[in-house]
Amino acid sequence: MTEHPMTDWRSIDRAPQDGRWIIAIHRDVPDRRAVIRWDPGRAGDGRPWHVATTEYGYAPDAFTHWTPFPELPEPGQGGEKGGEKGGEKGGEKGGLTG
């Protein structure tokens, strides 16, 4: 299993363009994070970055850096407390967070 700490930020020009969700830093709001993916179907319209919480697309240079999601914990190692739900388990998709 390869670990990617949240400090492993990479230049957005090296971000995957295969449709997988990643965490990114927006150029105009650098203190917040966005869950985004490259949408090949929108590459021709000039706004190929798709944010998880909206249908709005962003230009290729709207984000400066990205990092992959961390690996999921093995079953029984998540550190969850009884009854707590979080992230994908609760059916949520992330957008800009801060």
Protein Blocks (a to p, Z undefined) as FASTA:
>chain_A
ZZddfklccdfklpccehpacddddfklmmbccdddddfklmmnopabccfkbcbdcdfk
lpfbdcdddddddehilopaehiaehjlnopacdddZZ
